[in-house]
């Protein structure tokens, strides 16, 4: 059923992601972002801000685009989150980081 297919994912309590492109790469990045958010919460004892996750993700995608032995991720990720200090935020990250 076409209306049951979605590309909207929950990353953390305050962060969501919309992924466009290759869904195999997208599912990998969703699990990677969830892992990064969980590590951040474990290390610092508070939820990861969306701007920090956007920076981590863009660094990860930039690293993979500069290596000849790593295939570039074929997705565009839009991160949406709400921060207590900065309010609602939206970030768009393309494959080049």
C-alpha positions in Angstrom: 0.0 0.0 0.0 1.6 3.3 -1.1 0.3 5.4 1.8 2.0 3.2 4.3 5.5 3.9 2.9 7.2 6.8 4.7 10.5 8.5 4.8 9.9 10.3 8.1 11.9 8.9 11.1 12.1 9.6 14.8 15.8 10.0 15.8 15.5 11.2 19.4 12.7 12.6 21.6 13.1 16.1 20.1 14.6 15.3 16.7 13.0 14.0 13.5 14.4 13.3 10.1 13.0 13.3 6.6 15.1 11.4 4.1 14.9 11.6 0.3 17.0 9.4 -2.0 18.3 5.9 -1.7 16.4 4.3 1.2 19.2 1.8 1.9 21.6 4.6 2.6 18.8 6.4 4.5 18.1 3.5 6.9 21.8 3.2 7.6 22.0 7.0 8.4 18.9 6.7 10.6 20.5 4.0 12.7 23.8 5.9 12.7 22.1 9.1 13.9 20.1 7.2 16.6 23.4 5.7 17.8 25.1 9.1 17.9 22.1 10.7 19.8 22.2 7.8 22.3 25.9 8.1 22.8 25.6 11.8 23.4 22.8 11.4 25.9 24.8 8.7 27.8 28.0 10.8 27.8 26.5 14.2 28.7 23.2 13.2 30.4 20.9 15.4 28.3 19.4 15.1 24.9 21.5 15.9 21.9 20.6 19.3 20.3 19.6 19.2 16.7 22.3 21.6 15.6 25.0 19.2 17.1 23.5 16.2 15.3 23.4 18.2 12.0 27.1 19.0 12.5 28.0 15.4 13.2 26.0 14.2 10.2 27.5 16.8 7.8 31.0 15.8 9.0 30.2 12.2 8.4 28.8 12.8 4.9 31.7 15.1 4.0 34.2 12.5 5.2 32.7 9.9 2.9 32.6 12.2 -0.1 36.3 12.9 0.2 37.5 9.3 0.3 37.9 7.4 -3.0 37.4 4.1 -1.3 34.0 5.0 0.3 30.8 5.3 -1.7 29.0 8.6 -1.2 25.7 8.4 0.5 22.9 9.1 -2.0 20.4 10.9 0.3 19.3 14.3 1.4 18.5 14.6 5.1 16.2 17.2 6.6 16.6 17.3 10.4 13.8 19.0 12.4 14.0 19.6 16.1 13.0 21.8 19.0 15.6 23.1 21.4 14.8 24.7 24.7 17.3 27.5 24.2 17.0 28.2 20.5 13.5 27.0 19.7 12.4 25.1 16.6 15.2 24.4 14.0 15.4 22.9 10.5 18.6 21.7 8.9 19.1 20.3 5.4 22.2 18.2 4.7 23.1 17.0 1.3 25.5 14.2 0.3 28.5 16.6 0.1 28.0 17.5 3.8 
